[in-house]
Amino acid sequence: MALEAITLPLLVLQLMWTLLDSVSPRNMHYNFTKVLPSLDVLEYMLASASLVFAPGLFEVIRASTPPTVAYFKSLPTDCTKIWGVYLLVLEKKGCRPKIYVGSGTQFEYGVSSRWSQYDHKRKLPRYVEQALKEGYRIVHKGLLCWTPIPSPTVVPVLRVLFVAIEATFTFVLWAVHCDTDYGFGLRHICLWDIDTLEYDGACGHNPLMEGVVSDLDLSAEELEAQAALYKERRKETKHKSVQKSKDANPEEFQAKKTESNRNRRLNNPEVVKNEIKQWKVKAIEEKRHHCDICDFSFHTPGLLQQHLETPRHKARVARKESSGVQKKKPHYCLVCDYGFPRHSVLVNHLASARHAAKAARYEQALQNH
């Protein structure tokens, strides 16, 4: 296939349209022809999506030799709050590596939601699951392209676009499983001789045949309302489910939570690191753990408690209390270290036996000193 584009977006546009034009409408879900009916519309959609592509991808696609597994294992891993097309690398000692291309377009968490399913081995693609049972491991989850999670009003059309991009990279990089029907007649989309690839594919379907979940007929207002309702319901369902598991067996719940967090840190170290950083910033910005005396915020209650025990904080508390006492009770007895709201009350205090006793001790102390 001749590649004439001089920029990566134009190159992807060229590859996508070549794929879409190669597939018969009867072998493609109608949503793709509805949303992407022409090259002009596809070009506009790609430009509007504000896609970011993986470093080095342009050079890899234009190269005369196929991409290496080493390059795939260098793809970016930060999937926080983005939609994207991703690539999995699966390896097993003594066997050829495998790759799988997919897309993550969950409306609230995007790619991170899909990757979490791989971490917990839920809803796995057919040949990925088969490879894992055969002893393969997912050694890398990387991004080919991505964009910030879109607003609900454009979710339907962008979801169709992302699945189309997924299909393009599936066939361009030839991530197709060998048992599929000769690659759905699309082997010509691959940019290299398939026999020269150093990996096998694990994709068992043509993404263009998917019935993409996309409410294309809803208005912007309806999409906004639907997204808000779905988010609230999902939050309630998750809370009830977590609480039910916790109440049923607290020790088992905590053990599973600890194990899940550990696996996530091991499988997505950069993602977790970035999430923790954002969480700390948000906690401080929202003043969740705030010292009003020192006007300083912390991201955990433990750090706030440590601060409250510091000499600097205690000194500020003492100064503020002293200032407040003198301001509210300006008539002050230095001997007894006590303030009074009116002068007449102070006079009565000075005449009291209690004050006289303290004054005597105070005078004796001065003489001894």
C-alpha positions as a Python dict, from the first residue, in 0.01 Angstrom:
ca = {
    (1, 'M'): (0, 0, 0),
    (2, 'A'): (148, 337, -101),
    (3, 'L'): (174, 586, 186),
    (4, 'E'): (176, 942, 59),
    (5, 'A'): (78, 1133, 376),
    (6, 'I'): (350, 1345, 533),
    (7, 'T'): (197, 1376, 880),
    (8, 'L'): (71, 1105, 1114),
    (9, 'P'): (-292, 1234, 1128),
    (10, 'L'): (-308, 1238, 748),
    (11, 'L'): (-149, 896, 735),
    (12, 'V'): (-405, 753, 978),
    (13, 'L'): (-682, 920, 777),
    (14, 'Q'): (-553, 754, 461),
    (15, 'L'): (-529, 412, 626),
    (16, 'M'): (-875, 438, 785),
    (17, 'W'): (-1045, 534, 463),
    (18, 'T'): (-866, 257, 274),
    (19, 'L'): (-1003, 10, 529),
    (20, 'L'): (-1358, 150, 532),
    (21, 'D'): (-1363, 156, 152),
    (22, 'S'): (-1246, -206, 139),
    (23, 'V'): (-1526, -348, 352),
    (24, 'S'): (-1864, -426, 199),
    (25, 'P'): (-2156, -249, 373),
    (26, 'R'): (-2310, -589, 448),
    (27, 'N'): (-1995, -678, 644),
    (28, 'M'): (-1999, -354, 844),
    (29, 'H'): (-2239, -236, 1113),
    (30, 'Y'): (-2462, 41, 980),
    (31, 'N'): (-2343, 285, 1249),
    (32, 'F'): (-2007, 314, 1072),
    (33, 'T'): (-2158, 412, 740),
    (34, 'K'): (-2400, 643, 924),
    (35, 'V'): (-2131, 830, 1118),
    (36, 'L'): (-1844, 803, 868),
    (37, 'P'): (-2012, 819, 526),
    (38, 'S'): (-1735, 1001, 337),
    (39, 'L'): (-1367, 1090, 345),
    (40, 'D'): (-1451, 1455, 421),
    (41, 'V'): (-1660, 1358, 724),
    (42, 'L'): (-1390, 1120, 847),
    (43, 'E'): (-1127, 1393, 813),
    (44, 'Y'): (-1345, 1636, 1012),
    (45, 'M'): (-1410, 1374, 1281),
    (46, 'L'): (-1043, 1292, 1324),
    (47, 'A'): (-952, 1661, 1350),
    (48, 'S'): (-1229, 1723, 1604),
    (49, 'A'): (-1119, 1430, 1821),
    (50, 'S'): (-787, 1602, 1908),
    (51, 'L'): (-603, 1270, 1905),
    (52, 'V'): (-258, 1225, 2052),
    (53, 'F'): (-48, 948, 1898),
    (54, 'A'): (223, 739, 2058),
    (55, 'P'): (580, 864, 2013),
    (56, 'G'): (755, 699, 1719),
    (57, 'L'): (434, 562, 1566),
    (58, 'F'): (471, 768, 1249),
    (59, 'E'): (819, 630, 1183),
    (60, 'V'): (706, 275, 1261),
    (61, 'I'): (415, 285, 1015),
    (62, 'R'): (626, 437, 738),
    (63, 'A'): (916, 196, 784),
    (64, 'S'): (985, -72, 523),
    (65, 'T'): (1030, -333, 795),
    (66, 'P'): (760, -447, 1039),
    (67, 'P'): (738, -304, 1391),
    (68, 'T'): (915, -489, 1669),
    (69, 'V'): (770, -621, 1992),
    (70, 'A'): (1026, -403, 2168),
    (71, 'Y'): (856, -96, 2020),
    (72, 'F'): (513, -216, 2130),
    (73, 'K'): (648, -262, 2483),
    (74, 'S'): (759, 103, 2481),
    (75, 'L'): (408, 242, 2418),
    (76, 'P'): (278, 489, 2683),
    (77, 'T'): (94, 340, 2979),
    (78, 'D'): (-80, 635, 3148),
    (79, 'C'): (-450, 573, 3089),
    (80, 'T'): (-594, 821, 3340),
    (81, 'K'): (-919, 982, 3225),
    (82, 'I'): (-873, 916, 2855),
    (83, 'W'): (-1032, 728, 2571),
    (84, 'G'): (-787, 540, 2358),
    (85, 'V'): (-688, 261, 2125),
    (86, 'Y'): (-448, 30, 2305),
    (87, 'L'): (-222, -266, 2231),
    (88, 'L'): (-150, -564, 2457),
    (89, 'V'): (173, -761, 2440),
    (90, 'L'): (149, -1122, 2558),
    (91, 'E'): (458, -1336, 2608),
    (92, 'K'): (540, -1694, 2702),
    (93, 'K'): (890, -1836, 2730),
    (94, 'G'): (985, -2029, 2420),
    (95, 'C'): (687, -1906, 2215),
    (96, 'R'): (622, -1625, 1969),
    (97, 'P'): (478, -1310, 2131),
    (98, 'K'): (118, -1216, 2065),
    (99, 'I'): (-46, -874, 2032),
    (100, 'Y'): (-404, -760, 2071),
    (101, 'V'): (-551, -424, 1967),
    (102, 'G'): (-860, -287, 2143),
    (103, 'S'): (-1030, 38, 2240),
    (104, 'G'): (-1142, 180, 2574),
    (105, 'T'): (-1442, 414, 2556),
    (106, 'Q'): (-1622, 367, 2886),
    (107, 'F'): (-1788, 704, 2937),
    (108, 'E'): (-1664, 773, 3290),
    (109, 'Y'): (-1323, 603, 3323),
    (110, 'G'): (-1226, 528, 2964),
    (111, 'V'): (-924, 305, 2902),
    (112, 'S'): (-852, 251, 3272),
    (113, 'S'): (-1187, 74, 3309),
    (114, 'R'): (-1101, -169, 3027),
    (115, 'W'): (-749, -230, 3153),
    (116, 'S'): (-885, -304, 3500),
    (117, 'Q'): (-1078, -593, 3345),
    (118, 'Y'): (-752, -741, 3217),
    (119, 'D'): (-597, -705, 3562),
    (120, 'H'): (-890, -891, 3719),
    (121, 'K'): (-933, -1132, 3425),
    (122, 'R'): (-1291, -1028, 3351),
    (123, 'K'): (-1461, -1005, 3010),
    (124, 'L'): (-1145, -1106, 2826),
    (125, 'P'): (-1135, -1131, 2446),
    (126, 'R'): (-1157, -1493, 2330),
    (127, 'Y'): (-800, -1545, 2213),
    (128, 'V'): (-647, -1336, 2490),
    (129, 'E'): (-822, -1558, 2744),
    (130, 'Q'): (-707, -1867, 2556),
    (131, 'A'): (-346, -1743, 2554),
    (132, 'L'): (-353, -1677, 2928),
    (133, 'K'): (-479, -2032, 2989),
    (134, 'E'): (-189, -2159, 2777),
    (135, 'G'): (62, -1982, 3002),
    (136, 'Y'): (103, -1647, 2831),
    (137, 'R'): (121, -1329, 3040),
    (138, 'I'): (17, -976, 2951),
    (139, 'V'): (355, -807, 2988),
    (140, 'H'): (255, -464, 2857),
    (141, 'K'): (-56, -255, 2800),
    (142, 'G'): (28, 50, 2588),
    (143, 'L'): (-154, 324, 2401),
    (144, 'L'): (-145, 380, 2025),
    (145, 'C'): (-359, 697, 2040),
    (146, 'W'): (-581, 873, 2288),
    (147, 'T'): (-786, 1181, 2377),
    (148, 'P'): (-941, 1317, 2700),
    (149, 'I'): (-1273, 1156, 2794),
    (150, 'P'): (-1529, 1353, 2587),
    (151, 'S'): (-1845, 1524, 2706),
    (152, 'P'): (-2165, 1316, 2694),
    (153, 'T'): (-2293, 1511, 2392),
    (154, 'V'): (-2025, 1369, 2159),
    (155, 'V'): (-1982, 1025, 2317),
    (156, 'P'): (-2194, 837, 2057),
    (157, 'V'): (-2015, 957, 1744),
    (158, 'L'): (-1667, 943, 1898),
    (159, 'R'): (-1727, 589, 2020),
    (160, 'V'): (-1797, 484, 1660),
    (161, 'L'): (-1482, 669, 1548),
    (162, 'F'): (-1262, 498, 1808),
    (163, 'V'): (-1382, 151, 1713),
    (164, 'A'): (-1302, 239, 1350),
    (165, 'I'): (-951, 344, 1458),
    (166, 'E'): (-923, 17, 1654),
    (167, 'A'): (-1012, -175, 1338),
    (168, 'T'): (-755, 20, 1136),
    (169, 'F'): (-467, -60, 1370),
    (170, 'T'): (-587, -420, 1404),
    (171, 'F'): (-539, -479, 1032),
    (172, 'V'): (-251, -239, 966),
    (173, 'L'): (-38, -401, 1239),
    (174, 'W'): (-200, -739, 1167),
    (175, 'A'): (-309, -829, 1519),
    (176, 'V'): (-548, -1084, 1369),
    (177, 'H'): (-554, -1439, 1507),
    (178, 'C'): (-435, -1696, 1254),
    (179, 'D'): (-757, -1903, 1275),
    (180, 'T'): (-978, -1620, 1156),
    (181, 'D'): (-1121, -1646, 807),
    (182, 'Y'): (-806, -1538, 621),
    (183, 'G'): (-819, -1203, 795),
    (184, 'F'): (-1173, -1126, 675),
    (185, 'G'): (-1030, -1067, 328),
    (186, 'L'): (-833, -768, 455),
    (187, 'R'): (-473, -894, 450),
    (188, 'H'): (-388, -624, 198),
    (189, 'I'): (-443, -361, 471),
    (190, 'C'): (-132, -479, 655),
    (191, 'L'): (166, -268, 553),
    (192, 'W'): (417, -554, 551),
    (193, 'D'): (447, -915, 444),
    (194, 'I'): (264, -1100, 721),
    (195, 'D'): (522, -1380, 716),
    (196, 'T'): (792, -1131, 825),
    (197, 'L'): (616, -1028, 1148),
    (198, 'E'): (787, -1134, 1472),
    (199, 'Y'): (456, -1175, 1654),
    (200, 'D'): (114, -1340, 1618),
    (201, 'G'): (-225, -1176, 1656),
    (202, 'A'): (-489, -1237, 1923),
    (203, 'C'): (-781, -1043, 1771),
    (204, 'G'): (-1060, -1279, 1671),
    (205, 'H'): (-1312, -1043, 1518),
    (206, 'N'): (-1346, -751, 1279),
    (207, 'P'): (-1431, -445, 1496),
    (208, 'L'): (-1626, -294, 1205),
    (209, 'M'): (-1888, -565, 1251),
    (210, 'E'): (-1953, -468, 1614),
    (211, 'G'): (-2289, -330, 1713),
    (212, 'V'): (-2134, -23, 1875),
    (213, 'V'): (-2330, 91, 2181),
    (214, 'S'): (-2406, 440, 2065),
    (215, 'D'): (-2721, 652, 2116),
    (216, 'L'): (-2687, 841, 1791),
    (217, 'D'): (-3051, 951, 1780),
    (218, 'L'): (-3058, 1126, 2118),
    (219, 'S'): (-3036, 1505, 2152),
    (220, 'A'): (-2752, 1676, 2340),
    (221, 'E'): (-2982, 1742, 2636),
    (222, 'E'): (-3097, 1379, 2645),
    (223, 'L'): (-2738, 1256, 2633),
    (224, 'E'): (-2638, 1484, 2922),
    (225, 'A'): (-2932, 1368, 3132),
    (226, 'Q'): (-2870, 1003, 3049),
    (227, 'A'): (-2501, 1030, 3142),
    (228, 'A'): (-2581, 1194, 3477),
    (229, 'L'): (-2841, 929, 3558),
    (230, 'Y'): (-2610, 645, 3459),
    (231, 'K'): (-2327, 786, 3667),
    (232, 'E'): (-2546, 817, 3976),
    (233, 'R'): (-2691, 468, 3936),
    (234, 'R'): (-2347, 320, 3884),
    (235, 'K'): (-2222, 492, 4196),
    (236, 'E'): (-2512, 361, 4405),
    (237, 'T'): (-2479, 7, 4268),
    (238, 'K'): (-2106, -1, 4333),
    (239, 'H'): (-2150, 130, 4687),
    (240, 'K'): (-2417, -131, 4768),
    (241, 'S'): (-2208, -410, 4621),
    (242, 'V'): (-1897, -310, 4813),
    (243, 'Q'): (-2088, -271, 5138),
    (244, 'K'): (-2258, -609, 5092),
    (245, 'S'): (-1923, -783, 5042),
    (246, 'K'): (-1772, -601, 5336),
    (247, 'D'): (-2058, -689, 5570),
    (248, 'A'): (-2062, -1054, 5463),
    (249, 'N'): (-1696, -1118, 5541),
    (250, 'P'): (-1487, -817, 5654),
    (251, 'E'): (-1157, -1008, 5671),
    (252, 'E'): (-1197, -1162, 5326),
    (253, 'F'): (-1308, -826, 5184),
    (254, 'Q'): (-999, -651, 5319),
    (255, 'A'): (-769, -930, 5196),
    (256, 'K'): (-915, -910, 4843),
    (257, 'K'): (-891, -531, 4845),
    (258, 'T'): (-527, -545, 4952),
    (259, 'E'): (-447, -804, 4684),
    (260, 'S'): (-632, -607, 4416),
    (261, 'N'): (-447, -288, 4503),
    (262, 'R'): (-116, -473, 4502),
    (263, 'N'): (-182, -624, 4158),
    (264, 'R'): (-288, -290, 4020),
    (265, 'R'): (31, -123, 4145),
    (266, 'L'): (238, -401, 3988),
    (267, 'N'): (53, -399, 3654),
    (268, 'N'): (10, -21, 3619),
    (269, 'P'): (283, 150, 3823),
    (270, 'E'): (286, 473, 3626),
    (271, 'V'): (-93, 497, 3622),
    (272, 'V'): (-118, 444, 3998),
    (273, 'K'): (164, 692, 4058),
    (274, 'N'): (-14, 957, 3852),
    (275, 'E'): (-350, 886, 4021),
    (276, 'I'): (-194, 923, 4367),
    (277, 'K'): (-37, 1251, 4261),
    (278, 'Q'): (-370, 1385, 4135),
    (279, 'W'): (-548, 1261, 4447),
    (280, 'K'): (-300, 1444, 4671),
    (281, 'V'): (-341, 1767, 4476),
    (282, 'K'): (-721, 1743, 4485),
    (283, 'A'): (-725, 1668, 4860),
    (284, 'I'): (-514, 1975, 4928),
    (285, 'E'): (-715, 2197, 4692),
    (286, 'E'): (-1041, 2089, 4858),
    (287, 'K'): (-887, 2141, 5206),
    (288, 'R'): (-1009, 1800, 5323),
    (289, 'H'): (-754, 1796, 5608),
    (290, 'H'): (-696, 2161, 5690),
    (291, 'C'): (-539, 2345, 5982),
    (292, 'D'): (-730, 2671, 6023),
    (293, 'I'): (-472, 2809, 6268),
    (294, 'C'): (-179, 2776, 6028),
    (295, 'D'): (-395, 2791, 5709),
    (296, 'F'): (-228, 2481, 5568),
    (297, 'S'): (-375, 2168, 5409),
    (298, 'F'): (-262, 1806, 5401),
    (299, 'H'): (-367, 1511, 5184),
    (300, 'T'): (-417, 1265, 5473),
    (301, 'P'): (-560, 1295, 5825),
    (302, 'G'): (-241, 1136, 5960),
    (303, 'L'): (-25, 1417, 5825),
    (304, 'L'): (-263, 1674, 5971),
    (305, 'Q'): (-241, 1504, 6310),
    (306, 'Q'): (140, 1508, 6291),
    (307, 'H'): (126, 1879, 6213),
    (308, 'L'): (-100, 1946, 6513),
    (309, 'E'): (169, 1801, 6741),
    (310, 'T'): (450, 2021, 6610),
    (311, 'P'): (596, 2301, 6828),
    (312, 'R'): (530, 2556, 6554),
    (313, 'H'): (157, 2478, 6542),
    (314, 'K'): (126, 2475, 6923),
    (315, 'A'): (307, 2809, 6946),
    (316, 'R'): (65, 2962, 6697),
    (317, 'V'): (-229, 2821, 6893),
    (318, 'A'): (-92, 2974, 7213),
    (319, 'R'): (-39, 3313, 7049),
    (320, 'K'): (-388, 3310, 6900),
    (321, 'E'): (-549, 3211, 7229),
    (322, 'S'): (-355, 3479, 7415),
    (323, 'S'): (-450, 3735, 7154),
    (324, 'G'): (-813, 3626, 7168),
    (325, 'V'): (-828, 3644, 7548),
    (326, 'Q'): (-682, 3992, 7555),
    (327, 'K'): (-914, 4106, 7283),
    (328, 'K'): (-1232, 3967, 7442),
    (329, 'K'): (-1121, 4035, 7803),
    (330, 'P'): (-899, 4345, 7790),
    (331, 'H'): (-868, 4389, 8168),
    (332, 'Y'): (-585, 4150, 8245),
    (333, 'C'): (-424, 4024, 8566),
    (334, 'L'): (-61, 3942, 8493),
    (335, 'V'): (-12, 3757, 8824),
    (336, 'C'): (-303, 3516, 8772),
    (337, 'D'): (-271, 3511, 8392),
    (338, 'Y'): (-642, 3580, 8352),
    (339, 'G'): (-851, 3839, 8170),
    (340, 'F'): (-1175, 4016, 8263),
    (341, 'P'): (-1433, 4184, 8040),
    (342, 'R'): (-1475, 4495, 8263),
    (343, 'H'): (-1250, 4698, 8490),
    (344, 'S'): (-1485, 4663, 8789),
    (345, 'V'): (-1455, 4283, 8770),
    (346, 'L'): (-1077, 4314, 8765),
    (347, 'V'): (-1087, 4537, 9075),
    (348, 'N'): (-1295, 4278, 9260),
    (349, 'H'): (-1049, 4007, 9153),
    (350, 'L'): (-749, 4209, 9279),
    (351, 'A'): (-918, 4235, 9616),
    (352, 'S'): (-983, 3862, 9643),
    (353, 'A'): (-795, 3624, 9873),
    (354, 'R'): (-716, 3400, 9577),
    (355, 'H'): (-534, 3679, 9399),
    (356, 'A'): (-357, 3786, 9719),
    (357, 'A'): (-221, 3435, 9770),
    (358, 'K'): (-93, 3412, 9413),
    (359, 'A'): (53, 3763, 9436),
    (360, 'A'): (246, 3665, 9751),
    (361, 'R'): (387, 3357, 9583),
    (362, 'Y'): (470, 3564, 9276),
    (363, 'E'): (658, 3823, 9486),
    (364, 'Q'): (847, 3552, 9674),
    (365, 'A'): (950, 3395, 9349),
    (366, 'L'): (1084, 3728, 9221),
    (367, 'Q'): (1289, 3778, 9537),
    (368, 'N'): (1433, 3428, 9519),
    (369, 'H'): (1522, 3479, 9156),
}
